[in-house]
């Protein structure tokens, strides 16, 4: 594959975007994320503030709100550097995330990699952008497999330490692709400011943290309700929703034998009579880089005439074979953990210092003012049981 620098040079303008401007929230976040004098921590803060009210995934929003999301921002200075430089930067920040997931009482759940560049923001969602996305994912270094239909599924892992017995478990979960090009198109839910990016967020790690470190007891009911709310609150575009919940049939779910709710009548009204065992959609949230997102037309492709059915029983069904891998965590030894993330004496308390940026006092104050405005506007109320 060509270098990221060469892939950047191959990008073409998104002509559709010239007549369909970005949403105001994207533009507001970009004032910091694409600011030439903003540091990586400032860009990460802007991205975190944007995620809180604007990303439909409630788990990602909660992780960002609680400061449990690790960000890796690739600016133009990174993207036009060598692939070795990009790979090493991702590796460093990914390692900080994995170390933060086990080292304190507020473990980090999620990781977000964003290639922030005006050229990427304005790039057409074509084969050139597709190749760039694939190149960046390759530099991430995650495991990529093909499902039975030939679609990419990319995997990450994360550890969690039990607070009293010093035992460790490992969670497996998938990467998801996001792009600014989705803003206003049928896949609006998968938009992001700054350019393109990937998220890796472990629901199992989050649920176990709530059990082990916050004393909340079993979290299957909480997890499945928020998963359903995430689907229910998917964007309604002029072409409909990309993912949706379906109704119970005769009061019964289509899959599984267990009901995750101890008191079904207490479920939020918008979820009542909705099937808790799966959800449907024109895209699969298990897939990493979806080819159908890389086309200039904004409407749903006609060839997407099938529904993907996404299972939810792994969250709560006691006999579901994938439950341990994704939700409970697979037991691992301390030796295995330290082999991947290093022994504690090598862990960094904070990410590496951002590159030094020469800027005036006025530029520094401008960025601080923009961040303060975003923080005031997008402070997320605790409305989802976080």
KOLBA-476713 format. One record per residue (C-alpha): x negated, y negated, z negated. Coordinates in Angstrom, 2 decimals. Example, Ala and Ser with C-alpha at 12.3 -4.5 7.8 and 13.67 -1.06 7.14 Angstrom:
BEGIN
-12.30  4.50  -7.80
-13.67  1.06  -7.14
***
This chain:
BEGIN
0.00  0.00  0.00
-1.15  -3.55  0.75
-2.34  -5.73  -2.12
0.16  -7.90  -3.97
-1.59  -10.97  -2.59
-0.98  -9.79  0.99
2.58  -8.77  0.15
3.20  -12.27  -1.22
1.99  -13.75  2.03
4.42  -11.59  4.03
7.56  -12.92  2.29
10.11  -14.74  4.45
12.63  -17.41  3.54
16.14  -16.44  2.44
18.19  -18.51  4.91
21.44  -17.52  3.20
20.21  -19.26  0.06
19.92  -22.64  1.79
23.73  -22.81  1.97
24.37  -20.93  -1.29
22.37  -22.62  -4.06
21.40  -20.85  -7.26
23.71  -20.94  -10.28
23.07  -23.80  -12.75
21.75  -21.43  -15.45
19.11  -20.06  -13.07
18.00  -23.55  -12.09
17.81  -24.63  -15.72
15.63  -21.67  -16.73
13.41  -22.21  -13.70
12.50  -25.70  -14.87
10.24  -24.01  -17.42
9.58  -20.60  -15.87
8.28  -22.19  -12.65
6.80  -25.29  -14.24
3.15  -25.59  -13.09
2.01  -26.69  -16.55
4.01  -24.24  -18.70
2.07  -21.55  -20.55
2.98  -17.86  -20.51
4.46  -18.04  -24.06
6.61  -21.02  -23.01
7.79  -19.21  -19.89
8.55  -16.12  -21.97
10.56  -18.23  -24.41
12.58  -19.73  -21.56
13.24  -16.28  -20.16
14.27  -14.98  -23.57
16.65  -17.90  -24.04
18.18  -17.27  -20.62
18.65  -13.55  -21.31
20.65  -14.14  -24.50
23.87  -15.44  -22.90
23.32  -14.69  -19.22
22.19  -11.07  -18.83
25.21  -8.72  -18.85
23.36  -5.96  -20.71
24.28  -6.55  -24.33
21.39  -4.40  -25.58
18.89  -6.60  -23.76
20.62  -9.72  -25.05
20.43  -8.46  -28.63
16.76  -7.50  -28.29
15.94  -10.97  -26.95
17.97  -12.69  -29.67
16.18  -10.77  -32.42
12.74  -11.31  -30.94
12.38  -7.62  -30.11
11.72  -8.03  -26.41
8.14  -8.19  -25.12
7.59  -10.24  -21.94
4.88  -10.11  -19.32
4.95  -13.09  -16.95
3.03  -12.97  -13.69
2.61  -16.49  -12.30
1.22  -17.51  -8.91
-2.30  -17.56  -10.36
-1.85  -13.86  -11.22
0.02  -12.84  -8.08
-2.63  -14.32  -5.77
-5.41  -12.70  -7.77
-6.59  -9.11  -7.39
-4.45  -6.04  -8.01
-6.95  -5.09  -10.70
-6.24  -8.33  -12.55
-2.45  -7.78  -12.31
-2.72  -4.17  -13.42
-4.84  -5.11  -16.43
-2.49  -7.90  -17.49
0.54  -5.60  -17.34
-1.41  -2.90  -19.18
-2.36  -5.32  -22.00
1.15  -6.63  -22.57
2.68  -3.17  -22.24
0.27  -1.93  -24.90
1.24  -4.79  -27.23
4.88  -3.75  -26.77
4.20  -0.10  -27.59
2.15  -1.06  -30.62
4.86  -3.45  -31.80
7.41  -0.63  -31.54
5.80  1.23  -34.46
3.81  -1.20  -36.57
6.37  -3.15  -38.64
9.93  -3.29  -39.91
11.13  -5.13  -36.79
10.11  -2.79  -33.99
10.25  -4.07  -30.40
12.81  -2.26  -28.24
12.41  -3.73  -24.78
9.86  -4.88  -22.23
10.42  -7.26  -19.34
8.00  -7.83  -16.47
8.74  -10.87  -14.29
6.87  -12.06  -11.22
7.60  -15.79  -11.48
6.97  -17.68  -8.28
8.95  -20.20  -6.24
8.01  -18.28  -3.11
9.54  -15.11  -4.54
12.61  -17.04  -5.76
13.30  -18.24  -2.23
12.30  -15.01  -0.48
14.75  -13.06  1.65
15.82  -9.69  0.18
14.28  -7.72  3.03
11.67  -5.00  3.54
8.87  -7.43  2.64
10.35  -8.13  -0.78
11.08  -4.43  -1.20
7.41  -3.60  -0.63
6.36  -6.28  -3.12
8.71  -4.83  -5.75
7.30  -1.35  -5.12
3.75  -2.69  -5.35
4.37  -4.35  -8.71
6.04  -1.24  -10.09
3.04  0.80  -8.98
0.75  -1.55  -10.91
2.97  -1.08  -13.97
1.90  2.56  -13.89
5.17  4.19  -14.94
6.23  7.64  -13.81
8.46  7.58  -10.70
10.60  10.48  -9.51
13.21  11.05  -6.81
16.72  12.13  -7.68
18.67  14.63  -5.59
19.74  11.85  -3.20
16.22  10.49  -2.69
16.60  7.43  -4.94
13.81  6.21  -7.20
14.05  6.81  -10.94
11.20  5.25  -12.96
10.54  6.32  -16.56
9.03  4.71  -19.65
8.50  5.97  -23.20
8.39  4.30  -26.59
7.57  5.49  -30.10
9.19  4.81  -33.46
7.84  5.60  -36.93
10.14  6.65  -39.75
9.74  4.08  -42.57
9.33  6.58  -45.42
7.90  9.87  -44.21
5.45  8.52  -41.56
6.91  10.83  -38.91
7.09  9.68  -35.28
9.59  10.22  -32.48
9.37  9.41  -28.77
12.18  7.98  -26.61
12.44  8.21  -22.83
14.37  5.69  -20.72
14.47  4.21  -17.22
13.31  0.96  -15.62
15.77  -1.35  -13.91
15.08  -3.84  -11.12
16.27  -7.46  -11.14
15.91  -10.23  -8.58
16.86  -13.87  -8.14
18.27  -12.86  -4.76
21.19  -11.19  -6.54
22.56  -14.54  -7.71
25.83  -15.00  -5.81
25.56  -11.69  -3.97
27.54  -8.52  -4.71
24.84  -7.37  -7.14
25.03  -10.59  -9.20
24.57  -8.58  -12.41
20.98  -7.80  -11.43
19.78  -11.37  -11.02
16.95  -12.97  -12.99
15.38  -16.45  -12.96
11.82  -16.97  -11.79
11.64  -14.35  -9.05
11.86  -10.58  -9.46
11.27  -8.27  -12.37
11.83  -5.04  -14.22
13.30  -4.28  -17.62
12.70  -1.25  -19.82
14.99  -1.15  -22.83
15.43  1.89  -25.09
18.94  2.25  -26.49
17.84  5.20  -28.62
14.96  3.22  -30.14
17.34  0.38  -30.95
19.94  2.68  -32.54
17.34  4.54  -34.62
15.86  1.24  -35.80
19.28  0.18  -37.03
19.62  3.49  -38.87
16.12  3.75  -40.36
15.17  0.12  -40.97
18.51  -1.62  -41.47
20.40  1.10  -43.37
23.41  1.02  -41.06
24.01  4.77  -40.90
24.70  6.73  -37.68
24.87  4.36  -34.71
26.46  6.47  -31.95
29.79  4.67  -32.26
28.12  1.26  -32.14
25.98  2.29  -29.15
28.77  3.67  -26.99
31.02  0.68  -27.70
28.30  -1.78  -26.64
27.52  0.33  -23.58
31.19  0.15  -22.61
31.29  -3.60  -23.27
28.25  -4.09  -21.05
30.09  -2.36  -18.20
33.38  -4.14  -18.92
31.68  -7.54  -18.80
29.97  -6.94  -15.46
30.24  -9.90  -13.09
33.42  -10.24  -11.04
32.30  -11.37  -7.60
34.48  -12.04  -4.57
33.72  -8.46  -3.54
34.76  -7.01  -6.88
32.58  -5.55  -9.64
29.47  -3.48  -9.02
30.19  -1.26  -12.05
33.39  -0.69  -14.00
35.14  1.42  -16.63
37.92  3.77  -15.62
41.08  4.60  -17.53
41.64  7.64  -19.70
43.83  10.25  -18.05
46.65  11.27  -20.36
44.70  9.79  -23.24
41.77  12.15  -22.56
38.23  11.50  -21.26
37.01  13.06  -18.03
33.94  14.56  -19.71
32.84  16.02  -23.01
34.77  17.30  -25.99
34.05  14.73  -28.70
35.53  11.29  -29.33
32.80  8.85  -30.42
35.20  6.64  -32.38
36.23  7.53  -35.92
39.18  5.15  -35.55
40.05  4.63  -31.86
42.58  1.94  -32.81
39.74  -0.24  -34.14
37.99  -0.41  -30.75
38.03  -3.83  -29.09
41.27  -4.34  -27.22
39.61  -4.64  -23.81
38.19  -1.11  -24.26
41.37  0.64  -25.37
42.60  3.27  -22.93
39.21  3.17  -21.18
37.25  6.38  -20.67
34.30  6.49  -23.06
32.60  9.47  -21.42
31.38  7.81  -18.21
31.59  4.71  -16.05
31.64  4.21  -12.29
29.95  1.87  -9.85
28.67  1.16  -6.37
25.14  1.24  -7.75
23.55  3.58  -10.24
21.90  1.92  -13.23
19.53  4.90  -13.42
17.93  3.97  -10.12
14.89  1.72  -10.18
14.40  -0.09  -6.85
17.61  0.32  -4.85
17.26  -0.04  -1.09
20.83  -1.37  -0.79
19.82  -4.53  -2.67
17.31  -5.51  -0.01
19.56  -6.84  2.73
20.42  -10.43  3.63
24.20  -10.01  3.73
25.82  -10.97  0.40
28.75  -8.57  0.59
28.89  -4.94  -0.49
27.39  -2.74  2.26
30.02  -0.76  4.14
27.91  2.38  3.84
28.34  2.29  0.06
31.64  4.12  0.28
30.96  6.44  -2.64
31.08  5.90  -6.36
28.22  6.69  -8.69
29.48  8.25  -11.91
27.26  7.41  -14.88
27.39  9.64  -17.94
27.85  8.21  -21.45
28.23  11.48  -23.38
24.48  11.64  -24.07
24.95  8.73  -26.49
27.31  10.58  -28.85
27.98  14.19  -27.77
26.18  16.48  -30.24
25.75  19.28  -27.68
24.56  17.06  -24.83
21.06  18.36  -23.85
19.65  14.88  -23.08
20.71  13.39  -26.41
17.41  14.10  -28.18
15.30  12.76  -25.32
17.22  9.49  -24.93
18.95  8.83  -28.27
17.58  10.84  -31.19
13.93  10.81  -30.20
11.66  13.81  -29.69
9.26  14.53  -32.58
5.60  13.79  -31.79
2.46  13.84  -33.88
0.56  10.78  -35.05
-2.35  12.03  -32.96
-0.22  11.92  -29.81
0.96  8.40  -30.60
-2.53  7.03  -31.30
-3.90  8.73  -28.21
-1.61  6.52  -26.12
-1.55  3.24  -28.04
-4.81  3.41  -29.99
-5.41  3.64  -33.77
-3.96  0.83  -35.93
-7.31  -0.87  -36.50
-7.41  -1.67  -32.75
-3.92  -3.15  -32.52
-3.51  -6.82  -31.75
-1.12  -8.75  -33.95
-0.16  -11.05  -31.06
-0.53  -10.88  -27.26
-3.76  -12.15  -25.79
-4.02  -15.93  -25.77
-2.50  -17.53  -22.72
-4.80  -19.03  -20.13
-5.87  -22.56  -20.95
-3.84  -25.15  -19.04
-5.06  -28.70  -18.72
-2.02  -30.92  -19.12
-1.10  -34.34  -20.39
0.78  -35.09  -23.59
3.74  -36.17  -21.46
3.81  -32.81  -19.63
3.63  -30.94  -22.91
6.51  -33.00  -24.31
8.55  -32.48  -21.15
8.32  -28.69  -21.47
9.12  -28.83  -25.19
12.19  -30.96  -24.44
13.40  -28.53  -21.75
13.01  -25.59  -24.13
14.82  -27.44  -26.93
17.71  -28.18  -24.59
17.92  -24.51  -23.57
17.76  -23.38  -27.18
20.56  -25.71  -28.20
22.73  -24.64  -25.27
22.09  -20.91  -25.26
21.87  -19.97  -28.94
23.79  -16.68  -28.92
26.43  -16.24  -31.58
26.43  -12.90  -33.38
29.58  -11.67  -31.66
28.58  -8.09  -30.86
27.72  -6.63  -34.23
23.98  -7.26  -33.88
***
